[in-house]
């Protein structure tokens, strides 16, 4: 069974992958626009890392979208209007570390 802390960890991992992939894509676009030069090996590695990062974040987004809350059993991020990077359950309002 997943805990709220693990759901939050998956959300942070997904957010981190999205941000780093977008930054890599911006660096690659700068090299394409001839603002600076990148070695071919570095450019290829960054392209692969950005692609795998986007793929991984997409898989995590799909996973996060359907994870149930361990307290109430409803979808953690909300069913009708999902908020993917929320810190509390949209149904019961429980957060990581809540007691009682």
N, C-alpha and C positions, 0 to 999 in steps of 0.2 A: 504494500500500500504506500502510495506517495504521501509525503508530508508537504505542508505549505512551504516549508523551507526549501525542499527540493524543487517544487514548482517555481519558486522565486529564483533559484539557482539556474534553472533552465531558461527562464525569462532573461536573466542577466547575460547568460551565455549567448542567446539568440541576438540580443541587442548589441553585444560586443562584436559578434561576427558581422552583423550588418554594418556597423560603423567602420570597422577595419576594412571590410571589402569595399565600401564606398570610398574610403580614403585611398586605397590602392588604385581604384579605377580613376580617381582624380589625378593621381601621380602619372598613371599611364596616359591619360588624355593630355597632360602637360607635355609629355615626351612626344606624343603624336603631333602636337601643335608646334613642335620645335622650340619650346621654351628652354629646354635643356636636353641633354642626351643621357640615355641609359644604355648600359651594355645589353647585348642581345640575351645573354643568359639571365640577367636580372629581370629584364622585361618579360621573358617567357615564364620565369618562376612567379613573378607577381601576377601575371595573367592567370596562371593555374590556381594560385592561392586565392585570388579574388573570385574565380569561378567556383571553387570548392567552398569558399566561405559563403557565397550567395546560396549555393545548393544546400549547405548545412543549415543556414538560417531559415530557408524555406521549409525544410523538413521539420525543424524545431517549431516554426510558426504553426504548421499543421498539427503538430503534436500538442502544443500549448492550447490551441483553439478548442480541443475536445477533452482535456484533462478534467476529471471530476474533483471537486473539493473533498478532502478527506473527512471533513466535519459533517457537512450536510448532504453530500453526494450529488449536488447540482454541478453544472459546468462552472469551473472556477472563474473564467473570464467573462461569463455571461453568455446566454444563448441567443437572444434576439439582437442585442447591441453589444457585441464583444469589445472589450477594452483589453488588448493583448498584453500590455505591460502594467497591469494593475497590481497593487500591493496587497489587496484584500479581496476576499471572495465577493462576487457581485450579488450572491444570494443571501448569505448569512453574515457577511461583513467581517469574518475572522481573518486575522493577520498572523504572520509568523511570530511565534513567541507569546501569543495571547494565552491566558490561563483562565480556567473556569468555564 
